[in-house]
């Protein structure tokens, strides 16, 4: 394919010839039989890479009902949504996005009052907790379960074949997303083979970098990233985490540690100081970064992959629930980058909304749903926000370029660079190219 009449982010104009990689950039003439896409002066950028997603959960969420803010704010509203919800092929109702502000701490008894007869599973917006009503518990052989609250037990609820990725992939392409990193923990050979089949068939068009346990082999369609560890404040164990990091490093395998509280981050830093940092190591989220951790992160040189979109999605609840003394520590970006910490951005879809352009706007403006500004000192420039989604699979904080030898993954926008950076709007995406092929 030849893309003609494009503007690059620096304002220069260029034609770009692309196969599985970019082969030429300059003033180019079409070849016989070559597909030509006229950019009409629009902006051509490397395709976006969402550096932390959960593909299976995101695909399943498209067939789920949402029972949390802002769509649902009361128990009566939740009851109405569940009553209207269509059953999935397995006969269940799958609901996502629950927050305690809707109907309090949810358990089987409360859920029975909201939806007594149909098997219902409700996922807390944190992604860590499923709540099942009595009909659902009976269906999985757990009728005597005390409260129906299943913490980090997704495997016990794997009831059906993996969802199709077709609709999700199309949505990602509409955003200009050409690659993702699946950050779900525990993936191994079987999972990678499943993703490979989805990519090979064209069901999943995006390139995939998959976090997986040490020893998992890459395929021609899926590259392998670090092993993932999720930390929870109850049971934090520095020695166990340190041993896990060392064990992976001895195998030549990097690690990614999920740290969303200050305690989790402190323990992660301590473990990495003892074990050392291997190329490819990452910290996921870093939702709360106390001031005295910033220099430690910079000294370690470890990449932080964070989600400023949560400021725009949940900021008002942070303002109400998080101590004021921690407001300036939430979802830091500017302070980390300014200290020399490598930072990349992601959406955490489906636990965050999947629009990377909205995440960029959140990083630039730091506005909550009500319009309040949360941690204004953490604002970054539009160009910096865009670069946060242009990173490489194994080096998320190192942006790709429009240059020969780079992957043939591109996003064309309908406006010049100054408009793209001012608006950061997915509506400007007019074409998405993956592996040299037009997919949108």
C-alpha positions in Angstrom: 0.0 0.0 0.0 1.1 3.6 -0.7 -0.3 6.4 1.5 0.0 9.7 -0.2 -0.3 13.3 0.9 0.0 12.7 4.7 1.3 15.0 7.3 3.5 13.6 10.1 3.3 14.9 13.7 6.2 17.3 13.1 4.2 19.0 10.3 6.3 17.6 7.5 4.5 16.0 4.5 5.4 12.6 3.2 4.2 9.6 1.2 4.6 6.3 3.0 4.9 2.9 1.4 3.9 0.0 3.8 4.0 -3.7 3.7 4.4 -5.8 6.9 6.9 -3.0 7.7 7.2 0.6 6.5 9.5 0.3 3.5 9.8 3.9 2.2 9.0 7.5 3.4 9.4 10.5 1.1 8.1 11.8 -2.2 6.9 8.5 -3.8 5.2 7.5 -7.0 2.6 4.7 -7.1 3.7 1.4 -8.6 1.7 -0.6 -11.0 -1.2 -2.4 -9.2 -0.4 -0.8 -5.9 -3.2 0.2 -3.6 -3.1 3.9 -3.0 -4.7 5.7 0.0 -4.9 9.5 -0.3 -4.4 11.0 3.2 -5.7 14.4 1.9 -3.4 16.3 4.2 -4.5 14.3 7.3 -2.1 13.2 10.1 -0.4 9.9 9.8 0.9 8.4 13.1 2.1 4.9 14.2 -0.9 2.8 15.2 -1.8 3.1 18.8 -0.7 0.4 21.3 -2.9 -0.1 24.4 -0.3 -1.3 26.8 -2.6 -3.0 29.4 -5.9 -4.7 28.5 -7.8 -7.9 29.2 -9.0 -9.2 25.9 -11.2 -12.1 27.0 -12.8 -10.0 29.7 -13.3 -7.1 27.4 -14.9 -9.3 24.7 -17.2 -10.8 27.3 -18.1 -7.4 28.7 -19.6 -6.4 25.3 -22.3 -9.0 26.0 -22.8 -7.9 29.6 -25.0 -5.3 31.3 -23.5 -2.4 33.3 -24.7 -2.0 36.8 -22.4 0.8 38.2 -22.0 4.5 37.9 -22.6 6.6 35.9 -25.3 4.4 34.2 -26.7 2.9 37.4 -26.6 4.7 40.7 -29.3 3.1 42.9 -30.6 -0.4 43.9 -33.8 0.3 42.1 -31.9 1.2 38.9 -29.9 -2.0 39.2 -33.0 -4.1 39.7 -34.5 -2.6 36.5 -31.4 -3.2 34.5 -31.2 -6.9 35.6 -34.9 -7.4 34.9 -34.5 -6.1 31.3 -31.2 -8.0 30.7 -31.2 -10.7 28.2 -29.8 -14.1 29.2 -26.5 -15.2 27.7 -26.3 -18.4 25.7 -25.4 -20.3 29.0 -28.7 -19.0 30.6 -26.9 -16.5 32.9 -26.9 -12.8 33.2 -23.5 -11.3 33.3 -23.2 -7.8 34.9 -20.1 -5.6 35.3 -18.9 -2.4 36.8 -20.6 -2.6 40.2 -19.7 -0.1 42.9 -20.8 -0.2 46.5 -22.4 3.2 46.1 -25.2 1.6 44.2 -26.6 -0.9 46.8 -23.9 -1.2 49.4 -21.6 -4.2 49.8 -23.2 -6.8 47.5 -23.7 -10.4 48.6 -26.0 -13.3 47.5 -28.8 -12.1 49.8 -28.9 -8.6 48.4 -28.5 -9.9 44.9 -31.4 -12.4 45.4 -33.6 -9.4 46.2 -32.6 -7.7 43.0 -32.8 -10.8 40.7 -34.1 -13.9 42.5 -34.6 -16.5 39.8 -32.2 -16.1 37.0 -28.5 -17.0 37.6 -26.7 -13.7 37.9 -23.0 -13.0 38.3 -21.9 -9.4 39.0 -18.4 -8.2 38.7 -17.1 -5.4 41.0 -15.5 -2.6 39.0 -12.1 -3.5 40.5 -12.3 -6.7 38.5 -11.2 -8.7 41.6 -14.6 -9.8 42.9 -17.6 -11.7 41.5 -20.9 -11.8 43.4 -23.3 -14.6 42.6 -27.0 -14.9 43.5 -28.4 -18.2 44.9 -29.5 -19.4 41.5 -26.0 -18.9 40.1 -24.4 -20.6 43.1 -26.6 -23.6 42.8 -25.7 -23.8 39.1 -22.0 -24.1 39.9 -22.5 -26.6 42.8 -21.9 -24.1 45.5 -25.4 -23.7 46.9 -24.1 -23.6 50.5 -21.7 -20.8 49.8 -21.9 -18.3 52.7 -22.2 -15.0 50.9 -21.7 -15.6 47.1 -18.6 -13.4 47.1 -15.9 -15.0 45.0 -12.6 -13.1 45.3 -10.2 -13.6 42.4 -11.9 -16.9 41.3 -12.4 -16.2 37.6 -11.3 -19.7 36.7 -14.1 -21.2 38.8 -16.6 -19.2 36.7 -15.3 -20.2 33.2 -18.6 -21.6 32.0 -18.5 -21.2 28.3 -16.1 -21.2 25.3 -14.0 -18.0 25.1 -15.9 -15.1 23.6 -15.4 -14.0 20.0 -12.9 -11.2 19.6 -14.5 -9.9 16.3 -16.6 -7.1 17.7 -13.9 -6.0 20.2 -11.2 -6.0 17.5 -13.4 -3.9 15.2 -13.9 -1.3 18.0 -10.2 -1.2 18.7 -9.5 -0.6 15.0 -12.0 2.2 15.0 -9.8 3.9 17.7 -6.7 3.4 15.6 -5.4 0.7 17.9 -3.1 -1.7 16.0 -1.6 -3.6 19.0 -2.4 -4.5 22.6 -0.7 -6.0 25.6 -2.9 -8.5 27.4 -2.1 -8.1 31.1 -4.1 -11.0 32.5 -2.1 -13.0 34.9 -1.3 -16.7 34.6 -1.5 -17.2 30.8 0.5 -20.2 29.5 0.9 -22.2 26.3 -2.8 -23.1 25.9 -3.9 -19.5 26.2 -1.3 -18.3 23.7 -2.3 -20.9 21.2 -5.9 -19.8 21.5 -5.0 -16.2 20.9 -2.8 -17.3 17.9 -5.8 -19.1 16.4 -7.9 -15.9 16.8 -5.2 -13.8 15.1 -4.6 -16.3 12.3 -8.3 -16.5 11.5 -8.6 -12.7 11.4 -11.0 -12.7 14.3 -8.4 -10.6 16.2 -6.7 -8.2 13.9 -4.5 -6.4 16.4 -0.9 -7.5 17.1 -0.8 -9.1 20.5 1.9 -9.0 23.2 0.8 -11.4 25.9 1.9 -11.5 29.5 2.6 -15.1 30.4 4.3 -17.4 32.8 8.0 -18.1 32.3 8.7 -20.8 29.7 5.7 -19.9 27.6 6.8 -19.8 23.9 5.9 -17.1 21.5 4.2 -17.9 18.2 4.3 -16.2 14.8 1.2 -14.2 15.8 1.8 -13.6 19.6 4.8 -12.2 21.3 5.5 -13.0 25.0 5.8 -10.4 27.7 6.5 -10.5 31.4 4.9 -12.7 34.0 2.2 -10.9 36.0 1.7 -10.8 39.8 -1.4 -9.2 41.4 -0.9 -7.9 44.9 -3.6 -7.4 47.5 -3.1 -5.5 50.7 -4.2 -8.5 52.9 -1.4 -11.0 52.8 1.3 -8.7 51.3 4.5 -10.8 51.6 7.8 -9.1 50.7 9.8 -12.3 50.9 7.5 -14.3 48.6 7.3 -11.4 46.1 11.1 -11.1 46.1 11.5 -14.9 45.5 9.0 -14.8 42.7 10.9 -11.9 40.9 14.2 -13.7 41.4 12.8 -16.9 40.0 11.5 -15.3 36.9 14.8 -13.3 36.4 16.9 -16.5 36.7 14.7 -17.9 33.9 15.5 -14.8 31.9 11.8 -13.7 32.2 10.7 -10.2 33.1 7.9 -9.4 35.6 5.0 -7.1 35.8 3.6 -6.3 39.3 0.1 -5.0 39.8 0.3 -2.2 42.5 -2.7 0.0 43.1 -2.2 1.0 46.7 0.7 2.8 48.4 1.5 -0.3 50.5 1.6 -2.5 47.3 3.9 0.0 45.6 6.3 0.2 48.6 6.5 -3.6 48.8 7.1 -3.9 45.1 9.9 -1.3 45.2 11.5 -3.2 48.1 11.3 -6.5 46.2 12.9 -5.0 43.1 15.7 -3.4 45.1 16.6 -6.8 46.4 16.0 -8.8 43.2 17.2 -6.2 40.7 15.5 -5.1 37.6 15.5 -7.0 34.3 14.9 -5.4 31.0 11.1 -5.6 30.4 10.1 -5.4 34.0 7.1 -3.2 34.7 4.8 -1.8 37.4 1.2 -1.9 36.4 -1.2 1.0 37.5 0.8 2.7 40.2 -2.5 4.3 41.1 -1.1 5.8 44.3 2.5 7.0 44.3 3.6 8.7 47.6 6.3 11.4 47.1 9.0 9.3 48.7 8.6 6.6 46.1 9.2 8.7 43.1 13.0 8.8 43.4 13.0 5.1 44.1 11.1 4.4 40.8 13.5 6.6 38.9 16.5 4.9 40.5 15.2 1.5 39.6 14.6 2.6 36.0 11.5 0.5 35.8 8.6 1.3 33.4 5.3 2.3 34.9 2.2 1.6 32.8 -0.6 3.7 34.2 -4.3 4.6 33.4 -5.1 8.4 33.8 -8.5 7.6 32.2 -9.7 6.6 35.7 -9.5 10.3 36.7 -12.1 11.1 34.0 -14.2 7.9 34.8 -14.0 7.7 38.6 -12.5 11.0 39.7 -15.5 12.2 41.7 -15.5 9.1 43.7 -11.8 9.5 44.4 -12.5 13.0 45.7 -15.2 11.7 48.0 -13.5 8.5 49.2 -9.7 9.0 49.1 -8.1 11.1 51.9 -7.4 14.7 50.7 -3.8 14.2 51.6 -3.5 11.6 48.8 -5.4 13.4 46.0 -2.1 14.7 44.5 -0.7 11.1 44.5 -3.4 9.6 42.3 -2.6 8.4 38.8 0.6 10.4 38.5 2.0 11.0 35.1 3.9 14.3 34.9 5.8 13.9 38.1 7.0 10.4 37.2 8.0 11.4 33.7 9.7 14.6 35.1 11.7 12.5 37.5 12.9 10.3 34.6 10.6 7.3 35.2 9.7 5.6 31.9 5.9 6.0 31.7 3.4 4.5 29.2 -0.4 4.7 29.1 -3.2 2.3 28.7 -7.0 2.0 29.3 -7.2 -1.3 31.3 -10.3 -2.2 29.2 -12.8 -3.5 30.3 -12.2 -2.2 33.8 -11.6 1.2 32.2 -13.3 2.5 29.1 -11.5 1.3 26.0 -11.0 4.6 24.2 -7.3 5.6 24.3 -8.1 9.1 23.0 -10.3 9.7 26.0 -7.4 8.5 28.2 -5.1 11.0 26.5 -7.6 13.8 27.2 -7.8 12.7 30.8 -4.0 12.9 31.1 -4.0 16.4 29.6 -6.9 17.9 31.5 -7.3 15.8 34.6 -11.0 16.5 34.9 -13.4 14.4 36.8 -17.0 13.7 35.5 -18.3 16.7 37.4 -15.6 19.0 35.9 -13.4 19.2 39.0 -9.6 19.0 38.4 -7.8 16.2 40.2 -4.0 16.7 40.7 -3.5 19.4 38.2 0.3 19.1 38.7 0.1 15.7 36.9 -1.2 17.2 33.6 0.9 16.4 30.6 1.0 17.9 27.1 -1.1 16.4 24.3 2.0 15.3 22.4 3.3 13.5 25.5 -0.1 11.9 26.1 -0.2 10.6 22.5 3.3 9.2 22.8 2.1 7.2 25.8 0.1 5.0 23.3 2.9 4.8 20.7 5.3 2.6 22.6 6.8 -0.7 21.6 5.5 -4.0 22.9 8.7 -4.8 25.0 9.5 -1.1 25.6 6.2 0.7 26.2 7.8 4.0 27.0 9.8 4.1 23.7 7.6 5.5 21.0 7.6 4.1 17.4 8.2 6.4 14.4 7.1 6.7 10.8 10.3 5.4 9.4 11.6 2.5 7.2 11.8 -0.7 9.2 9.1 0.1 11.7 6.1 -2.1 11.8 3.5 -1.7 9.1 0.9 -0.5 11.6 -0.5 3.0 11.1 -3.4 5.3 12.0 -4.6 8.0 9.7 -6.6 10.9 11.1 -8.6 13.4 9.1 -7.1 16.6 10.5 -3.7 18.3 10.5 -1.4 17.7 13.5 -2.4 20.8 15.4 -6.1 19.8 15.4 -5.3 16.2 16.3 -3.4 17.3 19.3 -5.9 20.0 20.3 -8.9 17.6 20.2 -7.4 14.1 20.8 -10.7 12.6 19.5 -11.3 9.1 18.1 -13.8 10.6 15.7 -10.8 11.9 13.7 -9.6 8.4 12.9 -10.3 7.6 9.3 -8.1 4.6 8.5 -6.3 1.9 10.4 -3.5 -0.2 8.8 -2.2 -3.4 10.5 0.6 -5.4 9.0 0.3 -3.4 5.8 -3.4 -4.1 5.3 -6.3 -1.6 5.6 -8.6 -3.0 8.4 -10.7 0.1 8.8 
